[in-house]
Structures are given as C-alpha cells and as structure tokens.
Amino acid sequence: MKGIIFTEFMELVEQEFGLEVLENMLDESGSEGIFTAVGSYDHRELVKMIVSLSKLTDVPIEALQEVFGKSVFNNLLNTLPNSAGLKKCANTFQFIRHVEEYIHLEVKKLYPDAKPPSFVFISETQTEMVFDYHSARCLSHVCLGLIQGCAQHFNEAVDVEMAPNDGDLSDVRFHLALG
C-alpha cells in the first residue's frame, strides 16, 4: 500500500484526536510511524493502527475507516496529475468509473508491485450505479468514505448501500442512488 495513505491517516489522527492519541496509537499498534508518501508498506500495519485507534477512542473501526476515506478524498484528488482527466468528470458516477478504468491502471504502470482494489461494474443508469469492490485489504469502509467524499466534491446527494459478498469484506457490493 502506498505511503501516502499512511501519512494521510496519521495527519487525520493528529488533527482529530491530538498528538497524544497519535503517539499512543503508534505505541499500541507497534508501529514506528515512519512513512514516506511514495514508499510502499504492508497494509496490515494500517489495519493495526486503525484497530488501536478504535480501542483508544471507543469509535468503531468501520466508522474510523469511513471518516478517513471521506477526509482523504480531496487530498488524494489533489495529488493526481491534470493528465488523469478527472477535470472532465461531471459527477460521482463518472469519477468512480474513471478511478477503475484509468487511475488504477496508471497506478499499476507506475508501481508494478501495487495492488489497488478493483471495481466490477454490474449496472448503471442516470440515477443508480451498482458495482462490486474487490480488495485483499478488506478496507471496504474506506471505499465507502471515499465515495461519500466524492459525492460531496460533486455536491451530489448519493445514498450508498453496501452488502458483503463474502465474510471478510474483501468482496463488497455497492449500490449507489442519487438522492
């Protein structure tokens, strides 16, 4: 997993919970907390930090993932080059398609060892989109937060339902409906 995810997460923890909670989270998770935005790290370290943060704050793991996904959306958007074509996206559905059809492919070209999640599109109309999210990292609630951040970016009301297709949340069906 790219280091930018780790650095963004640590910034969010410090901003929302303070430096002391950040330090306690790192201690509890056994992480040194030394990440570079361009480095690659084991996603399990992020999971340990999220679990530790949940214990320290009594905020459910899923809620922490959603808040993180939503908050990191604009920061990740700003790191993408203009050539990514995102300025041409007019709405949430177009953007989500673009993530799978362009961004994930470019990530794989730039970082051959990268394993971004994949989206398999099931159906789409003007007002609804259904797709399956596949990721060995089982961070579907981060994806939910990213979708929420995307909808907010486009100033759209999007109702999102998610249903696991398996027990470990590595395969989740998302149903999006414009509100």
Contacts in CASP RR format, 6 or more apart in sequence:
PFRMAT RR
TARGET T0000
AUTHOR 0000-0000-0000
METHOD contacts of the structure
MODEL  1
MKGIIFTEFMELVEQEFGLEVLENMLDESGSEGIFTAVGSYDHRELVKMI
VSLSKLTDVPIEALQEVFGKSVFNNLLNTLPNSAGLKKCANTFQFIRHVE
EYIHLEVKKLYPDAKPPSFVFISETQTEMVFDYHSARCLSHVCLGLIQGC
AQHFNEAVDVEMAPNDGDLSDVRFHLALG
1 40 0 8 1.000
1 41 0 8 1.000
1 42 0 8 1.000
1 43 0 8 1.000
1 46 0 8 1.000
1 137 0 8 1.000
2 37 0 8 1.000
2 38 0 8 1.000
2 39 0 8 1.000
2 40 0 8 1.000
2 41 0 8 1.000
2 111 0 8 1.000
2 114 0 8 1.000
3 35 0 8 1.000
3 36 0 8 1.000
3 37 0 8 1.000
3 38 0 8 1.000
3 39 0 8 1.000
3 40 0 8 1.000
3 41 0 8 1.000
4 37 0 8 1.000
4 38 0 8 1.000
4 76 0 8 1.000
4 79 0 8 1.000
5 46 0 8 1.000
5 72 0 8 1.000
6 33 0 8 1.000
6 35 0 8 1.000
6 41 0 8 1.000
6 45 0 8 1.000
6 46 0 8 1.000
7 35 0 8 1.000
7 36 0 8 1.000
7 37 0 8 1.000
8 68 0 8 1.000
8 71 0 8 1.000
8 72 0 8 1.000
8 75 0 8 1.000
8 76 0 8 1.000
9 46 0 8 1.000
9 49 0 8 1.000
9 50 0 8 1.000
9 68 0 8 1.000
9 72 0 8 1.000
10 22 0 8 1.000
10 33 0 8 1.000
10 35 0 8 1.000
10 49 0 8 1.000
12 67 0 8 1.000
12 68 0 8 1.000
12 71 0 8 1.000
12 72 0 8 1.000
13 21 0 8 1.000
13 22 0 8 1.000
13 25 0 8 1.000
13 49 0 8 1.000
13 53 0 8 1.000
14 22 0 8 1.000
16 67 0 8 1.000
17 53 0 8 1.000
17 56 0 8 1.000
17 57 0 8 1.000
21 53 0 8 1.000
21 56 0 8 1.000
21 57 0 8 1.000
24 52 0 8 1.000
24 56 0 8 1.000
25 49 0 8 1.000
25 52 0 8 1.000
25 53 0 8 1.000
25 56 0 8 1.000
26 32 0 8 1.000
26 33 0 8 1.000
26 49 0 8 1.000
26 52 0 8 1.000
28 52 0 8 1.000
28 55 0 8 1.000
28 56 0 8 1.000
29 45 0 8 1.000
29 48 0 8 1.000
29 49 0 8 1.000
29 51 0 8 1.000
29 52 0 8 1.000
30 48 0 8 1.000
31 45 0 8 1.000
31 48 0 8 1.000
31 49 0 8 1.000
35 41 0 8 1.000
40 111 0 8 1.000
40 113 0 8 1.000
40 114 0 8 1.000
43 137 0 8 1.000
43 139 0 8 1.000
46 139 0 8 1.000
47 137 0 8 1.000
47 138 0 8 1.000
47 139 0 8 1.000
50 61 0 8 1.000
50 64 0 8 1.000
50 65 0 8 1.000
50 68 0 8 1.000
51 61 0 8 1.000
53 59 0 8 1.000
53 64 0 8 1.000
54 60 0 8 1.000
54 61 0 8 1.000
54 64 0 8 1.000
57 64 0 8 1.000
61 141 0 8 1.000
62 141 0 8 1.000
63 141 0 8 1.000
65 139 0 8 1.000
65 141 0 8 1.000
65 142 0 8 1.000
65 144 0 8 1.000
65 145 0 8 1.000
66 141 0 8 1.000
66 142 0 8 1.000
66 144 0 8 1.000
66 145 0 8 1.000
66 148 0 8 1.000
67 145 0 8 1.000
68 142 0 8 1.000
68 145 0 8 1.000
69 142 0 8 1.000
69 143 0 8 1.000
69 144 0 8 1.000
69 145 0 8 1.000
69 146 0 8 1.000
69 148 0 8 1.000
69 149 0 8 1.000
70 145 0 8 1.000
70 146 0 8 1.000
70 148 0 8 1.000
70 149 0 8 1.000
70 152 0 8 1.000
72 146 0 8 1.000
73 145 0 8 1.000
73 146 0 8 1.000
73 148 0 8 1.000
73 149 0 8 1.000
73 150 0 8 1.000
73 152 0 8 1.000
73 153 0 8 1.000
74 149 0 8 1.000
74 153 0 8 1.000
76 146 0 8 1.000
77 86 0 8 1.000
77 153 0 8 1.000
80 86 0 8 1.000
80 103 0 8 1.000
84 98 0 8 1.000
84 102 0 8 1.000
84 103 0 8 1.000
84 106 0 8 1.000
85 98 0 8 1.000
85 102 0 8 1.000
86 95 0 8 1.000
86 98 0 8 1.000
88 94 0 8 1.000
89 95 0 8 1.000
89 98 0 8 1.000
89 154 0 8 1.000
90 154 0 8 1.000
91 154 0 8 1.000
91 156 0 8 1.000
92 147 0 8 1.000
92 150 0 8 1.000
92 151 0 8 1.000
92 154 0 8 1.000
92 156 0 8 1.000
92 158 0 8 1.000
92 176 0 8 1.000
93 124 0 8 1.000
93 129 0 8 1.000
93 176 0 8 1.000
95 150 0 8 1.000
95 153 0 8 1.000
95 154 0 8 1.000
96 119 0 8 1.000
96 129 0 8 1.000
96 131 0 8 1.000
96 147 0 8 1.000
96 150 0 8 1.000
96 176 0 8 1.000
97 121 0 8 1.000
97 124 0 8 1.000
99 119 0 8 1.000
100 118 0 8 1.000
100 119 0 8 1.000
100 121 0 8 1.000
103 116 0 8 1.000
104 116 0 8 1.000
104 117 0 8 1.000
104 118 0 8 1.000
107 114 0 8 1.000
107 116 0 8 1.000
108 114 0 8 1.000
108 116 0 8 1.000
115 136 0 8 1.000
116 135 0 8 1.000
117 133 0 8 1.000
117 134 0 8 1.000
117 135 0 8 1.000
117 137 0 8 1.000
117 139 0 8 1.000
117 143 0 8 1.000
118 133 0 8 1.000
118 134 0 8 1.000
118 135 0 8 1.000
119 131 0 8 1.000
119 132 0 8 1.000
119 133 0 8 1.000
119 134 0 8 1.000
120 131 0 8 1.000
120 132 0 8 1.000
120 134 0 8 1.000
121 129 0 8 1.000
121 130 0 8 1.000
121 131 0 8 1.000
122 130 0 8 1.000
122 131 0 8 1.000
122 132 0 8 1.000
122 173 0 8 1.000
123 129 0 8 1.000
123 130 0 8 1.000
124 130 0 8 1.000
126 178 0 8 1.000
127 177 0 8 1.000
127 178 0 8 1.000
127 179 0 8 1.000
128 175 0 8 1.000
128 176 0 8 1.000
128 177 0 8 1.000
128 178 0 8 1.000
129 174 0 8 1.000
129 175 0 8 1.000
129 176 0 8 1.000
130 173 0 8 1.000
130 174 0 8 1.000
130 175 0 8 1.000
130 176 0 8 1.000
131 173 0 8 1.000
131 174 0 8 1.000
132 165 0 8 1.000
132 171 0 8 1.000
132 172 0 8 1.000
132 173 0 8 1.000
132 174 0 8 1.000
133 140 0 8 1.000
133 143 0 8 1.000
133 171 0 8 1.000
133 172 0 8 1.000
133 173 0 8 1.000
133 174 0 8 1.000
134 170 0 8 1.000
134 171 0 8 1.000
135 143 0 8 1.000
135 170 0 8 1.000
136 170 0 8 1.000
137 170 0 8 1.000
138 168 0 8 1.000
138 169 0 8 1.000
138 170 0 8 1.000
139 169 0 8 1.000
140 162 0 8 1.000
140 164 0 8 1.000
140 169 0 8 1.000
140 170 0 8 1.000
140 172 0 8 1.000
141 169 0 8 1.000
143 172 0 8 1.000
143 174 0 8 1.000
144 160 0 8 1.000
144 162 0 8 1.000
144 174 0 8 1.000
147 158 0 8 1.000
147 160 0 8 1.000
147 174 0 8 1.000
147 176 0 8 1.000
148 158 0 8 1.000
148 160 0 8 1.000
151 157 0 8 1.000
151 158 0 8 1.000
156 178 0 8 1.000
156 179 0 8 1.000
157 178 0 8 1.000
157 179 0 8 1.000
158 176 0 8 1.000
158 177 0 8 1.000
158 178 0 8 1.000
158 179 0 8 1.000
159 176 0 8 1.000
159 177 0 8 1.000
159 178 0 8 1.000
159 179 0 8 1.000
160 174 0 8 1.000
160 175 0 8 1.000
160 176 0 8 1.000
161 174 0 8 1.000
161 175 0 8 1.000
162 172 0 8 1.000
162 173 0 8 1.000
162 174 0 8 1.000
162 175 0 8 1.000
163 172 0 8 1.000
163 173 0 8 1.000
163 175 0 8 1.000
164 171 0 8 1.000
164 172 0 8 1.000
164 173 0 8 1.000
165 171 0 8 1.000
165 172 0 8 1.000
165 173 0 8 1.000
END
